[in-house]
Amino acid sequence: MSRIKRNAVSMACLLALLAACGGSGSDPDVKAGGATPTLLAGSVVTTQEPLVSASRIAGGMAAQEATAGAIPVLLAPSEARSRELSGTVPTAPGVTLAGASRLLSQASMGATMYDIQQVAIKGMVPWLNEQFAMPQLMHRWYIDNAMRKAGVGGWGTQDQFYESFWQQVCTGQDQLRQRVAFGLSQIFVVSFVDDNLGSSGRMMGGYYDMLGKNAFGNFRTLLDDVAHHPAMAIYLSFLRNKMETETRVPDENFARELMQLMTIGLYELNQDGTEKLKNGKPIETYTHDDVAGLAKVFTGWSWAGHDKSNARFFGTIEDPWRDWLPLQNYPNFHSTSTKQVLGRPLTATTAEGELKEALDRLFNHPNVGPFIGRQLIQRMVTSNPSPAYVSRVAAAFNNNGSGVRGDMKAVIKAILLDDEARRPGANAGGRVREPVLRQANWMRAFYASSVSGKYTMWSMDDPVRGLGQSVLRAPSVFNFYRPGYAPPGTALESADMVAPELQIASEPAVVGYLNTMKNAIYNGMGRNYDIRTGYVKELAIVADEDKLVDRLNLLLMAGQMTPTTRAHIRNAVRSIQMPAAWNTDPADISYRRTNRVYLAVYLTMASPEYIIQQ
């Protein structure tokens, strides 16, 4: 390794370590017998094989015609790159390019220069409204078509899900939906790490689709869909949950986590997220009797199908789409005893009625707004929102302005348009940019595309050989990190602040990130380096170090690069001299030009201002 490269790597390690240690009902998406979109190389084509959709109907599953709606056209990286405007960009009142980039760092999987310009031209609120109106592209469609092309049956593979996921990250225009779905996947956790789900690509893709579908819907519908999804039923072990007997109690796993992690939390909260106290102690939101009562609600739920026989309940008779269709209840296995939820007995007389009543009770608990609102703020804006910020978001959850509770669009707007989100320096240090987002940022910022057209990417959760995180591969139901994690013995802990993402930022993980990104920047990512970028825009300005650093500062840091970091990166780039005018060696010319870009990108992505999203 050259002295220049060794010095660059040493500086990158130092910067990154500093950052890590102290920085701040029915399924309407399918048309029975209709066309199904196929994702291939950034375009949409169709096949005519049918996919069956179903409604939850007492007594069985019935096929239902439903239009798929408008299919969003995926924007090929080369097309997005060619749409960049040159020269002065006409911006909307009160919006700057840096401000647009900052919004995208919070509301997308990563900014492209084209996206930055579009937000700046349209304005933030119009851009958000445009994102809310965008149709959704389903991962399950991709997996179905991939299985058809391969001529195989089954439930699809983990690799097929990642192909679809990364293709949508790189080329999808519905970036806000993707970012919110990613945040929801860390609250309503299911994981490929579970052996029972590791080979269920279509089931997990369908689960992620469900999160994306509800990202702009109502939180109450999200709760219902999560509770009916087979992936959650398998992961938290209430699939085929049976009524109590003298020697058996219903499985309590999902009942407990539904309350503790997905709706109300452990302790009663004020609207601003602070704990209510009684005699100086926090007040518990539920008791074990509530857990036991809710567990009874989740007895008798099992696979979808055309009947409710014992054989279908146990899975020996299979519906071909049971891996994504909503669960149904089997009366033979449902508890008929009294069920207490949040201190009061349920009054419904059917299994479906009991579930609705229980979910309604949880949804209407005053904790939900601040408990879920704070976690979404953490996933998008800042790890340490002020109580006033949490209160404003919880107020939007409680009432969207038209008397509707749980409106996710209102919640998202409240999160992203709040003063603490929009004003630099107002959000208590921001948040550590997690590995999946760093990976996605690189792909999008430099218009990465797939050599094969399939975006082949394996899991990246090995902290030494990867990035320490992969979507839908959390190690437990508690996600990759807890919302309240603070590195022990640090200034953060002393200041009563948290940094959830630092729970996976060990020394090996920091080095693993640097090594992985160095390799990616130079060679590409994925199987056989399938996902690559040519740095076309960066190479066009590579002779001007200031322009190159300015572009990276806007793309990756929303203009927040410090003068010191800027000087370090600019001087490192200058140390690689541009080819002399008399140089006619194409290999040497290419080497000098590309290495200038590689070094600038690498040092930018290793800097504290990048790793800490402000």
DODONU-291950 format. One line per 2 residues: number of its first residue (from 1); their letters; for each residue x, y, z of C-alpha. Coordinates in pm, 1 decimal. Last residue first. Layout:
BEGIN
NUM = a = X/Y/Z ~ ...
***
This chain:
BEGIN
614 = qq = -2728.9/1616.0/1211.7 ~ -2634.9/1265.4/1098.3
612 = ii = -2319.2/1165.1/1286.2 ~ -2122.8/929.5/1062.6
610 = ye = -2093.7/1201.8/799.8 ~ -1971.3/1485.3/1018.9
608 = ps = -1749.6/1238.8/1206.6 ~ -1557.1/1151.1/889.9
606 = am = -1527.1/801.8/742.7 ~ -1770.7/864.1/456.1
604 = tl = -1584.0/1181.7/358.3 ~ -1248.0/1006.6/374.9
602 = yv = -1368.7/732.6/142.2 ~ -1534.8/964.8/-107.3
600 = al = -1228.0/1188.7/-138.8 ~ -991.4/890.7/-163.6
598 = yv = -1195.5/716.8/-432.2 ~ -1230.3/1039.9/-632.4
596 = rn = -857.4/1113.4/-634.1 ~ -794.6/746.9/-701.5
594 = tr = -1009.6/765.9/-1012.7 ~ -814.6/1052.8/-1166.7
592 = ry = -467.4/923.6/-1088.0 ~ -536.2/567.0/-1200.0
590 = si = -716.4/674.4/-1516.6 ~ -423.4/890.9/-1625.6
588 = da = -175.6/616.2/-1536.9 ~ -366.3/356.6/-1738.2
586 = pd = -415.7/592.9/-2031.7 ~ -41.0/670.6/-2057.9
584 = tn = -27.1/988.1/-2267.9 ~ 117.5/1218.2/-2000.9
582 = wa = 233.7/1543.6/-2164.6 ~ -38.5/1748.3/-1995.6
580 = ap = 57.8/1607.8/-1656.8 ~ -174.3/1364.8/-1484.4
578 = mq = -339.3/1509.5/-1172.8 ~ -129.9/1477.3/-861.2
576 = is = -246.4/1259.9/-576.7 ~ -145.9/1473.4/-278.7
574 = rv = -420.2/1713.7/-382.8 ~ -682.8/1461.5/-274.6
572 = an = -527.4/1435.1/72.4 ~ -509.3/1814.2/95.3
570 = ri = -878.8/1849.7/6.9 ~ -978.3/1580.3/258.5
568 = ha = -781.4/1731.2/546.1 ~ -887.0/2088.4/461.1
566 = rt = -1254.0/1992.2/451.9 ~ -1223.2/1809.9/782.5
564 = tp = -1080.5/2121.5/943.2 ~ -1329.6/2357.2/777.5
562 = tm = -1617.6/2147.2/914.8 ~ -1844.0/1954.6/677.1
560 = qg = -2207.7/2046.3/740.7 ~ -2322.1/2105.4/381.4
558 = am = -2590.5/1834.9/385.7 ~ -2322.8/1580.5/482.8
556 = ll = -2335.3/1317.1/207.6 ~ -2444.5/1495.5/-108.7
554 = ln = -2365.5/1855.7/-11.3 ~ -2019.9/1782.9/133.7
552 = lr = -1946.2/1540.3/-148.8 ~ -2018.6/1809.7/-408.2
550 = dv = -1817.9/2072.3/-221.9 ~ -1523.4/1829.5/-191.3
548 = lk = -1518.6/1778.9/-568.6 ~ -1559.4/2149.1/-641.8
546 = de = -1271.5/2234.9/-407.9 ~ -1045.1/1964.7/-549.0
544 = da = -1085.3/2089.3/-906.1 ~ -924.9/1829.8/-1135.1
542 = vi = -1187.3/1574.1/-1030.4 ~ -1476.3/1775.2/-1171.5
540 = al = -1597.6/1530.5/-1442.0 ~ -1473.6/1238.5/-1234.4
538 = ek = -1726.4/1325.5/-964.9 ~ -2020.9/1329.6/-1203.6
536 = vy = -1929.3/993.8/-1357.9 ~ -1848.3/820.0/-1029.1
534 = gt = -1862.1/486.6/-1220.3 ~ -2073.6/302.6/-966.2
532 = ri = -2100.9/-62.8/-881.7 ~ -2341.1/-323.6/-744.9
530 = dy = -2243.3/-673.2/-872.1 ~ -1909.4/-683.5/-695.8
528 = nr = -1900.9/-1060.2/-751.3 ~ -2177.0/-1087.5/-489.6
526 = gm = -2241.9/-747.0/-341.2 ~ -2054.9/-421.1/-341.4
524 = gn = -1828.0/-224.3/-574.5 ~ -1455.2/-220.9/-644.9
522 = yi = -1290.8/96.8/-515.1 ~ -1573.0/247.2/-311.7
520 = an = -1689.5/-95.9/-200.2 ~ -1344.4/-209.9/-86.3
518 = km = -1289.9/108.5/112.6 ~ -1646.4/78.5/243.8
516 = tn = -1590.1/-273.2/376.5 ~ -1254.7/-190.0/534.4
514 = ly = -1387.7/120.2/707.5 ~ -1703.1/-54.5/826.9
512 = gv = -1509.4/-354.2/955.9 ~ -1272.4/-122.1/1141.5
510 = va = -1567.6/41.9/1316.7 ~ -1729.9/-297.9/1376.7
508 = pe = -1410.7/-438.2/1531.9 ~ -1397.0/-136.8/1769.3
506 = sa = -1762.2/-181.2/1867.6 ~ -2038.7/25.7/1711.3
504 = iq = -2332.4/-216.7/1762.3 ~ -2471.7/-47.9/2076.3
502 = le = -2356.6/281.4/1925.0 ~ -2676.7/283.4/1718.3
500 = pa = -2888.2/359.0/2026.4 ~ -2709.1/680.6/2124.9
498 = vm = -2868.8/800.8/2448.5 ~ -2847.4/1104.9/2674.0
496 = da = -2852.4/1127.9/3053.5 ~ -2553.3/1365.9/3045.9
494 = se = -2342.7/1113.3/3234.1 ~ -2441.9/843.8/2985.6
492 = la = -2337.2/1060.7/2693.1 ~ -2013.2/1154.5/2866.2
490 = tg = -1925.0/786.5/2865.2 ~ -1905.2/515.1/3132.0
488 = pp = -2158.0/290.0/2963.5 ~ -2247.7/363.6/2601.1
486 = ay = -2611.2/479.9/2612.4 ~ -2899.1/258.4/2500.4
484 = gp = -3256.2/382.3/2548.5 ~ -3395.2/299.5/2204.8
482 = ry = -3243.6/-49.9/2225.2 ~ -3006.9/-170.7/1957.0
480 = fn = -3011.8/-423.5/1673.5 ~ -3380.6/-490.7/1738.5
478 = fv = -3527.3/-593.6/2076.0 ~ -3703.6/-885.1/1903.7
476 = sp = -3359.6/-1040.0/1870.4 ~ -3044.7/-1051.3/1654.9
474 = ar = -3190.3/-814.6/1394.3 ~ -3165.4/-955.7/1042.7
472 = lv = -3459.9/-785.0/871.4 ~ -3233.2/-515.9/717.6
470 = sq = -2866.7/-597.7/756.3 ~ -2630.9/-467.5/1023.7
468 = gl = -2270.9/-502.1/1143.8 ~ -2117.1/-354.0/829.8
466 = gr = -1935.4/-648.1/677.6 ~ -1629.6/-863.8/738.3
464 = vp = -1576.6/-762.5/1100.2 ~ -1928.1/-662.7/1207.7
462 = dd = -2096.6/-955.1/1026.7 ~ -2440.2/-808.2/954.8
460 = ms = -2388.1/-755.7/580.8 ~ -2630.6/-1012.0/440.9
458 = wm = -2570.3/-1095.6/75.4 ~ -2631.1/-859.6/-212.9
456 = ty = -2722.9/-935.9/-572.7 ~ -2865.6/-624.1/-733.5
454 = kg = -3042.1/-829.3/-1003.5 ~ -2954.3/-634.6/-1320.8
452 = sv = -2636.8/-841.9/-1349.7 ~ -2403.1/-542.1/-1347.9
450 = ss = -2621.6/-362.3/-1096.4 ~ -2630.6/15.0/-1064.5
448 = ay = -2485.3/270.6/-825.0 ~ -2593.3/631.5/-877.1
446 = fa = -2314.7/787.3/-669.4 ~ -2527.5/928.0/-388.8
444 = rm = -2769.4/635.2/-408.2 ~ -2529.3/347.9/-353.2
442 = wn = -2321.1/533.7/-96.7 ~ -2625.8/643.4/101.2
440 = aq = -2764.5/287.5/99.5 ~ -2452.3/150.1/267.2
438 = rl = -2446.2/435.4/516.5 ~ -2817.0/374.8/579.5
436 = vp = -2764.3/4.6/648.2 ~ -2472.3/91.8/879.5
434 = er = -2659.7/333.3/1110.4 ~ -2605.0/707.8/1095.8
432 = vr = -2541.6/804.7/1456.6 ~ -2805.6/1056.6/1556.1
430 = gg = -2853.0/1429.9/1580.3 ~ -2659.3/1622.6/1843.6
428 = an = -2941.1/1770.1/2047.1 ~ -3177.4/1848.9/1758.6
426 = ag = -3162.0/2227.5/1733.6 ~ -2813.3/2257.0/1583.0
424 = pr = -2941.9/2271.0/1228.2 ~ -3306.6/2386.3/1217.8
422 = ra = -3536.4/2151.0/1028.1 ~ -3570.1/1857.1/1264.2
420 = ed = -3589.4/2050.6/1588.9 ~ -3818.5/2303.4/1419.3
418 = dl = -4063.8/2025.9/1334.0 ~ -4120.8/1954.3/965.7
416 = li = -3987.6/1598.2/965.4 ~ -4150.9/1460.9/1279.1
414 = ak = -4485.9/1640.2/1247.9 ~ -4502.1/1545.7/880.5
412 = iv = -4439.8/1182.3/966.5 ~ -4705.6/1186.3/1240.7
410 = ak = -4964.4/1347.1/1014.4 ~ -4892.7/1091.3/743.0
408 = md = -4916.5/813.0/1001.5 ~ -5271.2/902.5/1105.3
406 = gr = -5305.8/732.0/1445.6 ~ -5606.2/924.7/1575.4
404 = vg = -5836.3/1115.2/1340.9 ~ -6015.5/1427.0/1469.9
402 = sg = -5945.5/1636.0/1161.7 ~ -5628.3/1804.9/1283.0
400 = nn = -5432.0/1480.3/1280.1 ~ -5535.7/1410.6/1639.1
398 = nf = -5363.2/1180.4/1887.8 ~ -5071.2/1108.3/1656.2
396 = aa = -5026.7/1478.7/1582.5 ~ -5027.8/1547.0/1957.7
394 = av = -4767.5/1273.7/2003.6 ~ -4543.9/1452.1/1751.0
392 = rs = -4578.5/1781.9/1937.7 ~ -4518.3/1612.3/2272.6
390 = vy = -4206.5/1435.9/2147.3 ~ -4065.0/1769.7/2030.6
388 = ap = -4150.0/1933.6/2366.5 ~ -3985.3/1647.3/2555.5
386 = sp = -3667.3/1717.1/2356.1 ~ -3558.4/1459.6/2102.0
384 = ns = -3243.4/1265.2/2193.2 ~ -3157.6/1011.3/1924.1
382 = tv = -3232.7/1257.2/1645.2 ~ -3399.8/1264.6/1304.2
380 = mr = -3527.9/949.0/1133.9 ~ -3502.6/641.1/1356.8
378 = qi = -3495.8/844.4/1676.8 ~ -3801.5/1046.3/1572.3
376 = lq = -3975.2/717.6/1494.9 ~ -3890.9/591.5/1843.9
374 = rg = -4023.0/908.5/2006.8 ~ -4350.2/888.8/1817.2
372 = if = -4405.6/525.8/1912.1 ~ -4393.0/589.7/2287.4
370 = pg = -4528.2/946.9/2277.7 ~ -4837.4/858.6/2071.2
368 = vn = -4891.2/510.0/2215.1 ~ -4887.5/605.0/2582.8
366 = ph = -5239.8/750.3/2587.6 ~ -5390.9/401.6/2534.8
364 = nf = -5630.0/411.6/2239.0 ~ -5429.8/168.6/2027.7
362 = lr = -5398.2/-79.3/2315.5 ~ -5772.5/-87.2/2376.8
360 = dl = -5850.0/-104.5/2006.7 ~ -5607.4/-396.7/1976.5
358 = ae = -5787.4/-583.3/2255.5 ~ -6133.5/-509.1/2115.1
356 = kl = -6034.2/-618.6/1764.7 ~ -5875.4/-936.4/1895.2
354 = eg = -6180.1/-1015.7/2107.2 ~ -6414.1/-959.9/1812.2
352 = ea = -6213.2/-1195.0/1591.7 ~ -6215.8/-1462.3/1860.0
350 = tt = -6588.6/-1418.1/1914.5 ~ -6791.4/-1306.6/2219.0
348 = at = -6657.6/-955.6/2275.5 ~ -6666.1/-818.0/2632.0
346 = lp = -6297.8/-812.7/2719.2 ~ -6219.1/-797.0/3089.5
344 = rg = -6052.5/-486.0/3231.1 ~ -5708.4/-424.0/3380.5
342 = lv = -5520.3/-353.4/3062.4 ~ -5648.7/-670.4/2893.9
340 = qk = -5833.1/-938.3/3096.2 ~ -5965.5/-1243.8/2915.9
338 = ts = -6248.0/-1461.6/3048.4 ~ -6238.6/-1821.1/2919.5
336 = ts = -6327.0/-1932.3/2567.6 ~ -5972.2/-2005.5/2455.2
334 = hf = -5938.1/-2074.8/2084.5 ~ -5827.0/-2417.3/1959.4
332 = np = -6148.1/-2559.7/1814.4 ~ -6254.3/-2208.2/1712.5
330 = yn = -5979.6/-2185.7/1445.5 ~ -5889.7/-1821.8/1376.0
328 = ql = -5748.1/-1697.8/1048.2 ~ -5401.9/-1563.9/969.3
326 = pl = -5345.8/-1307.8/696.9 ~ -5205.8/-1426.8/360.3
324 = wd = -4828.1/-1403.2/322.0 ~ -4691.4/-1753.7/382.3
322 = rw = -5036.5/-1907.3/329.1 ~ -5011.3/-1851.0/-43.7
320 = pd = -5002.2/-2216.3/-153.9 ~ -5266.9/-2312.8/106.3
318 = ei = -5131.5/-2610.0/296.4 ~ -5291.8/-2914.1/458.3
316 = tg = -5046.7/-3049.7/718.1 ~ -5023.1/-2702.4/867.6
314 = ff = -5145.0/-2769.3/1221.0 ~ -5450.0/-2547.3/1172.6
312 = ra = -5501.9/-2688.9/823.5 ~ -5518.0/-3042.4/961.3
310 = ns = -5750.8/-2935.6/1241.4 ~ -5994.7/-2808.3/983.9
308 = kd = -6080.9/-2444.6/944.1 ~ -6145.4/-2434.6/570.7
306 = hg = -6028.1/-2252.4/258.1 ~ -5692.8/-2148.8/400.8
304 = aw = -5498.4/-1903.4/610.9 ~ -5256.8/-2049.1/866.4
302 = sw = -5303.4/-2021.9/1240.9 ~ -5475.9/-1834.6/1520.8
300 = gt = -5650.5/-2049.1/1784.5 ~ -5505.6/-1866.9/2082.0
298 = fv = -5398.4/-1504.2/2044.8 ~ -5670.8/-1364.0/2269.2
296 = ka = -5553.6/-1608.5/2538.1 ~ -5210.2/-1440.2/2527.6
294 = lg = -5385.3/-1108.5/2588.8 ~ -5525.9/-1240.1/2916.1
292 = av = -5192.0/-1384.9/3029.0 ~ -5013.1/-1059.1/2951.2
290 = dd = -5284.8/-860.6/3128.4 ~ -5261.7/-1089.2/3431.6
288 = ht = -4886.5/-1036.1/3423.0 ~ -4949.8/-667.4/3482.1
286 = yt = -4966.6/-366.6/3251.5 ~ -4864.8/-1.2/3223.5
284 = ei = -4634.9/7.3/3524.9 ~ -4623.4/336.7/3711.9
282 = pk = -4280.3/491.7/3761.8 ~ -4172.9/560.6/4122.4
280 = gn = -4160.0/884.1/4323.2 ~ -4475.4/807.9/4520.3
278 = kl = -4650.0/773.4/4186.0 ~ -4458.7/891.3/3881.1
276 = ke = -4548.9/950.6/3519.5 ~ -4256.0/896.4/3287.6
274 = tg = -4151.4/1159.2/3034.7 ~ -4262.1/1103.1/2676.2
272 = dq = -4401.0/1452.5/2616.9 ~ -4760.1/1324.3/2633.9
270 = nl = -4692.8/1195.4/2984.6 ~ -4597.8/833.3/3003.6
268 = ey = -4709.7/521.3/3190.0 ~ -4436.7/261.0/3217.7
266 = lg = -4341.4/-59.6/3034.3 ~ -4408.3/36.5/2674.7
264 = it = -4742.7/123.0/2515.9 ~ -4754.3/-4.9/2156.6
262 = ml = -4488.3/-217.5/1989.6 ~ -4217.8/-293.6/2244.8
260 = qm = -4379.5/-370.6/2581.1 ~ -4740.2/-421.8/2473.7
258 = le = -4692.0/-629.4/2161.4 ~ -4385.1/-781.4/2325.6
256 = ra = -4587.8/-936.6/2607.8 ~ -4873.7/-1070.2/2393.9
254 = fn = -4624.7/-1197.2/2135.7 ~ -4441.2/-1419.1/2383.1
252 = ed = -4727.8/-1531.9/2604.6 ~ -4775.7/-1885.1/2466.1
250 = pv = -5104.6/-2020.5/2602.3 ~ -5090.7/-2217.2/2928.7
248 = rt = -5076.0/-2595.6/2946.9 ~ -5125.2/-2867.5/3211.4
246 = et = -5479.5/-2798.2/3335.4 ~ -5565.6/-2666.7/2989.5
244 = em = -5520.0/-2333.7/2813.6 ~ -5620.4/-2275.7/2454.2
242 = kn = -5374.2/-2340.2/2174.9 ~ -5120.5/-2120.3/1990.5
240 = rl = -5090.5/-2261.0/1637.8 ~ -4884.0/-1955.6/1536.4
238 = fs = -4819.7/-1760.9/1856.3 ~ -4444.2/-1809.4/1852.0
236 = ly = -4301.1/-1457.7/1833.3 ~ -4120.6/-1520.6/1505.0
234 = ia = -4381.9/-1759.6/1365.8 ~ -4681.0/-1537.1/1436.0
232 = ma = -4482.4/-1233.1/1322.8 ~ -4408.0/-1395.3/987.7
230 = ph = -4766.3/-1529.2/964.3 ~ -4914.1/-1177.0/965.4
228 = ha = -5243.0/-1123.3/1147.2 ~ -5109.5/-929.8/1447.9
226 = vd = -4890.5/-714.5/1221.4 ~ -5188.9/-636.5/998.4
224 = dl = -5408.8/-534.7/1291.5 ~ -5139.6/-318.7/1448.5
222 = lt = -5076.2/-147.5/1113.2 ~ -5448.4/-82.8/1074.9
220 = rf = -5446.4/96.6/1412.0 ~ -5138.2/294.8/1308.7
218 = ng = -5324.8/442.9/1014.3 ~ -5187.3/463.8/662.5
216 = fa = -4869.2/616.9/522.3 ~ -4624.8/355.5/653.9
214 = nk = -4904.7/97.7/643.5 ~ -4826.4/-29.4/293.7
212 = gl = -4453.5/-18.9/368.5 ~ -4496.1/-229.7/680.9
210 = md = -4708.9/-477.5/484.6 ~ -4449.8/-489.8/209.1
208 = yy = -4190.2/-577.5/474.2 ~ -4411.9/-864.9/587.3
206 = gg = -4464.2/-979.2/228.7 ~ -4088.3/-979.5/173.9
204 = mm = -4051.5/-1181.9/492.1 ~ -4303.4/-1437.6/371.5
202 = rg = -4156.0/-1434.6/21.7 ~ -3802.4/-1491.9/149.0
200 = ss = -3888.8/-1773.7/387.4 ~ -3565.0/-1968.6/420.4
198 = gl = -3434.5/-1791.0/731.0 ~ -3779.1/-1766.9/888.3
196 = nd = -3790.6/-2073.7/1113.9 ~ -3416.4/-2050.1/1178.2
194 = dv = -3463.5/-1703.8/1326.5 ~ -3182.8/-1485.9/1188.3
192 = fs = -3420.6/-1386.8/907.0 ~ -3578.4/-1156.0/1161.2
190 = vv = -3911.0/-1009.1/1267.9 ~ -3921.3/-679.3/1451.7
188 = fi = -4216.8/-443.3/1475.1 ~ -4005.3/-155.9/1609.0
186 = qs = -3698.0/-191.8/1387.4 ~ -3908.1/-281.0/1082.5
184 = lg = -4102.4/40.9/1144.1 ~ -3787.7/246.4/1081.3
182 = fa = -3714.2/62.0/756.5 ~ -4077.0/110.8/651.6
180 = vr = -4041.1/484.2/721.4 ~ -3727.7/506.5/504.2
178 = qr = -3879.8/306.9/219.3 ~ -4200.4/509.7/223.2
176 = lq = -3997.5/831.0/210.7 ~ -3789.6/703.2/-81.3
174 = dq = -4077.7/625.4/-313.8 ~ -3863.8/693.4/-625.0
172 = gt = -3711.4/347.3/-626.5 ~ -3383.7/295.9/-812.2
170 = cv = -3109.3/224.1/-561.9 ~ -3318.2/136.8/-256.5
168 = qq = -3570.0/-50.4/-471.8 ~ -3294.6/-260.9/-624.4
166 = wf = -3148.5/-312.2/-279.0 ~ -3471.1/-454.2/-137.7
164 = se = -3554.7/-666.5/-441.3 ~ -3216.4/-838.2/-447.7
162 = yf = -3227.5/-864.1/-69.0 ~ -3560.8/-1047.5/-82.4
160 = qd = -3429.0/-1282.1/-347.4 ~ -3125.2/-1360.6/-133.2
158 = qt = -3348.0/-1457.4/162.4 ~ -3513.0/-1714.2/-58.3
156 = gw = -3856.4/-1785.1/-198.9 ~ -4148.2/-1959.0/-32.0
154 = gg = -4159.0/-2281.5/-228.6 ~ -4179.7/-2352.0/-597.0
152 = vg = -3909.1/-2352.3/-861.0 ~ -3899.1/-2277.5/-1231.8
150 = ak = -3617.4/-2024.7/-1193.2 ~ -3817.4/-1764.9/-1384.5
148 = rm = -4123.8/-1842.5/-1175.2 ~ -3926.1/-1815.7/-853.5
146 = an = -3788.9/-1476.0/-957.7 ~ -4140.7/-1365.5/-1049.8
144 = di = -4277.4/-1453.6/-708.9 ~ -3981.1/-1285.8/-537.2
142 = yw = -4025.7/-964.0/-733.9 ~ -4398.2/-949.7/-664.2
140 = rh = -4335.7/-1014.6/-295.8 ~ -4107.8/-713.0/-281.0
138 = ml = -4407.8/-497.2/-365.1 ~ -4383.3/-164.0/-546.0
136 = qp = -4587.4/103.0/-371.5 ~ -4775.5/389.7/-528.4
134 = ma = -4657.9/747.9/-475.1 ~ -4911.6/984.3/-319.4
132 = fq = -4732.1/1021.5/15.0 ~ -4409.6/1103.7/-171.9
130 = en = -4578.6/1385.5/-361.9 ~ -4713.6/1521.7/-34.3
128 = lw = -4363.6/1514.1/113.3 ~ -4221.6/1694.4/-191.7
126 = pv = -4496.3/1955.4/-173.4 ~ -4413.8/2012.3/195.4
124 = mg = -4038.5/2038.8/138.4 ~ -4032.2/2278.0/-154.8
122 = ki = -4059.9/2191.2/-522.8 ~ -3725.7/2329.6/-645.6
120 = av = -3519.6/2240.0/-338.2 ~ -3677.3/1895.0/-310.9
118 = qq = -3609.2/1828.2/-681.0 ~ -3251.1/1956.6/-660.2
116 = id = -3171.3/1732.4/-367.0 ~ -3330.3/1433.8/-542.8
114 = ym = -3115.9/1488.2/-855.9 ~ -2805.7/1526.6/-639.8
112 = ta = -2887.3/1189.6/-487.6 ~ -2977.8/1165.9/-123.0
110 = gm = -2998.6/845.4/79.0 ~ -3250.0/596.8/213.8
108 = sa = -3495.1/881.8/241.6 ~ -3662.2/1111.3/496.8
106 = qs = -3387.2/1204.6/741.6 ~ -3088.6/1241.7/508.0
104 = ll = -3337.1/1368.8/249.5 ~ -3433.4/1658.2/474.9
102 = rs = -3065.1/1746.8/515.4 ~ -3010.7/1742.8/141.6
100 = ag = -3301.6/1981.6/94.2 ~ -3160.2/2212.9/359.7
98 = al = -2820.1/2207.3/190.7 ~ -2982.1/2286.7/-145.4
96 = tv = -3165.5/2573.9/18.6 ~ -3536.1/2613.7/88.8
94 = gp = -3706.9/2924.6/230.8 ~ -3888.3/3007.9/-91.5
92 = at = -3852.6/2729.5/-350.6 ~ -3516.5/2694.0/-524.6
90 = pv = -3418.5/2776.8/-880.8 ~ -3097.3/2574.0/-931.0
88 = tg = -2793.6/2768.8/-1054.2 ~ -2570.0/2579.6/-1294.2
86 = sl = -2623.9/2223.0/-1401.8 ~ -2942.3/2029.2/-1339.6
84 = er = -2925.9/1658.1/-1268.1 ~ -3154.6/1460.2/-1496.3
82 = sr = -2865.4/1262.6/-1650.1 ~ -2781.0/1114.6/-1310.0
80 = ae = -3140.8/1004.9/-1254.1 ~ -3138.5/839.2/-1596.8
78 = sp = -2808.4/661.2/-1533.2 ~ -2936.4/537.3/-1197.5
76 = al = -3250.5/391.3/-1358.0 ~ -3567.1/549.9/-1218.3
74 = lv = -3812.0/277.8/-1124.6 ~ -4151.5/348.7/-1273.3
72 = pi = -4420.3/341.4/-1007.2 ~ -4706.2/100.9/-1077.8
70 = ag = -5044.9/269.1/-1074.9 ~ -5312.7/71.4/-897.4
68 = at = -5303.4/-301.0/-830.1 ~ -5669.0/-342.9/-904.7
66 = ae = -5857.3/-578.7/-680.4 ~ -6060.1/-890.1/-754.5
64 = qa = -6117.6/-1100.3/-446.0 ~ -6056.7/-1469.0/-393.5
62 = am = -6236.6/-1606.0/-90.3 ~ -6073.9/-1739.8/225.6
60 = gg = -6275.8/-1930.3/483.6 ~ -6562.7/-1935.5/731.8
58 = ai = -6542.3/-1576.0/848.5 ~ -6394.7/-1369.8/566.2
56 = rs = -6051.9/-1208.8/584.6 ~ -6003.9/-1106.2/224.9
54 = as = -5785.1/-1283.9/-25.6 ~ -5548.2/-1217.7/-313.4
52 = vl = -5446.0/-1477.0/-570.7 ~ -5157.3/-1416.9/-804.7
50 = pe = -5216.1/-1498.3/-1166.6 ~ -4953.6/-1560.2/-1435.6
48 = qt = -4971.0/-1285.2/-1695.8 ~ -4622.3/-1142.5/-1679.6
46 = tv = -4533.8/-778.6/-1674.6 ~ -4239.0/-549.6/-1727.2
44 = vs = -4105.5/-276.4/-1501.8 ~ -3761.8/-123.7/-1545.8
42 = ga = -3455.6/-70.5/-1329.4 ~ -3263.3/-376.1/-1437.0
40 = ll = -3551.4/-618.9/-1392.7 ~ -3835.9/-585.1/-1148.5
38 = tp = -4142.9/-780.3/-1255.8 ~ -4492.2/-640.1/-1218.6
36 = ta = -4783.3/-885.6/-1200.5 ~ -5058.2/-867.4/-1456.6
34 = gg = -5400.5/-997.0/-1366.9 ~ -5559.4/-1329.0/-1271.7
32 = ak = -5631.5/-1201.9/-923.7 ~ -5510.8/-844.9/-902.1
30 = vd = -5259.6/-790.1/-625.9 ~ -5196.9/-492.2/-399.6
28 = pd = -5546.2/-476.3/-254.7 ~ -5487.4/-728.0/25.0
26 = sg = -5802.8/-728.2/223.2 ~ -5844.2/-615.8/582.6
24 = sg = -2320.9/1325.7/1908.1 ~ -2017.3/1201.8/1855.6
22 = gc = -1815.5/1051.4/2138.3 ~ -1687.0/703.7/2072.0
20 = aa = -1822.0/631.2/1725.2 ~ -1728.6/968.1/1581.7
18 = ll = -1380.9/958.8/1727.2 ~ -1338.6/606.2/1595.9
16 = al = -1448.3/720.8/1251.2 ~ -1205.0/1009.5/1242.8
14 = lc = -912.8/799.8/1363.6 ~ -984.1/517.3/1121.1
12 = am = -1014.6/764.0/832.9 ~ -687.6/930.0/924.3
10 = sv = -507.5/596.5/931.5 ~ -665.1/494.7/600.8
8 = an = -553.6/816.3/436.2 ~ -200.5/785.8/572.5
6 = rk = -173.1/429.7/441.2 ~ -314.0/535.5/101.3
4 = ir = -64.6/817.0/63.4 ~ 224.3/596.4/180.9
2 = sm = 134.9/344.8/-90.3 ~ 0.0/0.0/0.0
***
